[in-house]
Amino acid sequence: MDRAAFDRLVEEALSSIPEEFRAELDNVEVLIADWPTAEQLQRAGLGPDHTLFGLYQGVPHTHRRTGYGMVPPDTIILFRGPIVAVGRTPSRIARIISRTVLHEIGHHFGFGEEPLRELVLVLRFYCQGGTAW
């Protein structure tokens, strides 16, 4: 999949996020890199043989204190190489992108790995037009 098609899928995933969540992403930059570096893998607690689809770098909302401001944006990095290699088809790549975007946004809101597994399922339902309980 070429870079332009991948970028469109990322834009679609971001635009599917409800406005009330997007409003809280005002100081978050979404970047696309080809592959994670060895340092990024290590920071994520992964070895060189592991796959990393995305990475959140920043200060989660739950750790921000009074006076937080005038800081560089948090970043969500999506890694095109691993996503395309694992996804293989446009529909599977789109699902991986969507799930990864939601996962990394969860980190931005202060969720750790375990709660995110359940939260991503709920957010995917909600972003796809489901009604909140």
N, C-alpha and C positions, 0 to 999 in steps of 0.2 A: 504494500500500500504506500502510495507516495505521500509526501509531507502535507500537501494541500488537503488531501482527503482525510488524513489523520486529524489535522487542525479543525476541519469541519465537524468531525465527530466529537472533538473536545468541546467546541462551541455549543453543539447540540446538548451535550451532557450538562454543561454549565447553565444553559438557558432553561433546562428542565427543573432546576432547583427552585423551589417556591421563593417568592420575593422576600418573605420574612426571614429566610436564611441568607439569601443573597445580600440583603441589606447589611448584614453583619460581616460581610467579606470586603468591606471598603478599603482595607489596607492589606489585601492579600493579592499577590501576583501569581498567576498560573503560568508556569514555564514548561516547555517541552524540550527534553534532551534526548539524544539518541540512546545512550546506555548509561547506567549508573557507574560512577567511579569506584575504585577500590575503597576510597575514604567514605563515600556515601553508603556502600554496603556495610562497612565496618560500623558506622554510626547507627545503622539500622539493626545492628547485631547479627548480621548475616555474613557468611563466608563467600568466597569467590564463586562457588558452585551453586549459589542460591539465585533465585529470581526476585527482582524488585520492580514493581510496576510504578510505584509512586513514592514520594517522600515529602513530608511536611517539615518545614524549617521555620521556626519562629517562636513567639511567645503565645501559648494558648490563652484564650479568654479567662480561664479559671486562675491563671497565674499573674494576670495584670492587676496592678495596684493603682491607687490614685496618683495622678501625675504621669501616667503612661501616655506617651505621645512623642512626636518628633523623632520617630524611629523609622528605620528602613522597613519596607513592607515585608510581611511574612511571605514565604513562597511555598507553593505546591508545585513540585516537579513531577511531570509524567514522563516515563521513559518509553519512548516509541519502540525501540528495538525489542525489548522483552514482550511488550504488549502485542506487537504484530507477530512475533515468532510463536507465541503461545496461541493467540487468537486465530490466526490463519485466514479466517473469512471475515468480510466486513461486519456481519451481524455479531459474530463472537467478539471481534475487536471492539465494537461499539459497547457491548455489555461489559467488557473488562474496563474500558475507559469510564463508563458510568459508575461502576462499582468502586473503582479506584478514586475517582473524584470525590464521591461521597465518603469514602474511608478517610481520605486526607482532610476533608473538611471537618470530619468528626474529631480528628486530632486538633484542629484549630479551635474547636469548641471545648477541648480539654479531655476528650475520651481516650482511654488507653486501648490497647489491642483487643482484649477480651470483650469489653462492652461494645466495641465497634462491630464485632461480628453480628450481633443481634440488631444493633442500631441501623446498620446498612440495609438489612432486610426490611425494616420498617420504613426507612427513608425511600428505598426503591419503590415500595408500594405507593407511598404518598406522592412521589415525583411522577409516577406513571398514572396519576389521576385517581388514585384510591381516596377514600374519605377517611379522615382522622377518626379515631374511636372516640 
